[in-house]
Amino acid sequence: MFKLIVALFCATAAAAKSVNLDNYTFEQYLKDYGLNFHESELPARKATFIAEVARVKAHNAKNLGWKEEINRFSVLSLKEKKGYMGRHKGVAKSVLKAAKDMPADFEMKPVAALPRQVDWRTKGVVSAVKDQGHCGSCWAFASTAVIESHVALKTGLLFDLSPEQIAMCSPNPDSCGGTGGCEGATAEVAFDYVTNSKGLFQEFQYPYTSYYGVDYACAVPSDYGNPVAHINGYHKLQTNNYTALMNAVATVGPIAISVDASTWHSYSGGIYAGCNQVNPDINHAVVLVGYGEEDGQKYWLVRNSWNAKFGERGYIKVARHDNEEEVCGMDITPTDGNACNGDMTPIKVCGTCGILSDSSYPLNAVSL
C-alpha cells in the first residue's frame, strides 16, 4: 500500500506552504496532493491528518525559531516515514579498504579563526536537490552529492552523477548501515565502492529506478558511454569533534554526515532544534554544505534528499552551538545508529540531531 502512496505523491502538484490551517480540511488536502486512498483507509488517514494539523498549529504558535507545515508526509505513519531515510547501522567497528588518514595539508584551525559563514552552493559546486523516494538510499544520495561537489571543486565540472549505481552496486559484506541498496548503508561504504570501481556514471547513463523501494541487480552500463568521475579513498573525521567538522566544511567542501532525522518531516523553515537529544536515533545520511548565523542563532546548513519541496528548497538549517561536543545523548538503538553486524552497544553521539556522530569526505576526486 505504501508504494501506491509514494506513486501518488510523485504525481502531485506542490501544495502551497502558506495554507490557512484553521480552515484546511482533509478533503482539500487530498485534492492538493492528488491522493486517492482506499475507502477503508480514509478514517485512519483522516485521524492522522487532524492530529498533525493540531500539532503543527500548536508548534507554530510557540515561535520556537522554526516553522512546521502540512506536507506530503502529514498522513503517514511513523513506519512509513522511516522509508524516507535509510541509515540503519554505522561503520564504527568496520574498517574499509579506502579509509585514509587526514591529508597532510589539512590545517586544523580554532573555530574562531574560520569564516563566520560558509555556503558551498554559492560557489557553483552543488547540484540540484534530488529525491530518494521510498528507498532507503539516503547514503547513496549523500555520497553521490558529495562526490559531485568535490569533483567540481577540483575540475570545475559539476556532473549529475548516478545514485542508483552506488545504491545497487556497492558491496556491504559487514552490513554497515543496513544490508545495502534500499535497505540502507553508509557514505563510507559508498566511497569505498567508488574507489575500487572504474568510476561513476552520470544519472542519464544509469537512471534512478529504485524510487519505489525496489532493489535491482547492479547493471553498470557497458555500451552507453564511460564513467565520468572517480575518487581515491576517503577520510572519516573524528567522531563527535566539533572543531574537525567545522574545519572540514569550511575549507575542504561539502561533507557526508549522519543525523537523527526522525522529527524532520514537517519542517518548513527557520533554524531547527526539535530533535531528541537524550536518545538520538542516527537514521539518515545527508550532506553538510555550510554553516552560518541568522538573527543571532547559529546553524548548520544541511542538504536533504526528500526533493526540493522539503523545508527551504530541499535544505534544513539545524541549530548549531559553540558547545556542540557537550550536546550529547546515547543512541540506545545502535542497529539504527553506529554499529555493524548487529552490535547492540549504545553509542554516544553529540551535536544537534547527532550531527557530529559520523562525518566523511572523498579524497583525490577527478573527472575521467
Order of alpha helices (4+ residues) and beta strands (2+ residues): alpha-alpha-alpha-beta-alpha-beta-alpha-alpha-alpha-beta-beta-alpha-beta-beta-beta-beta-beta-beta-beta-beta-beta
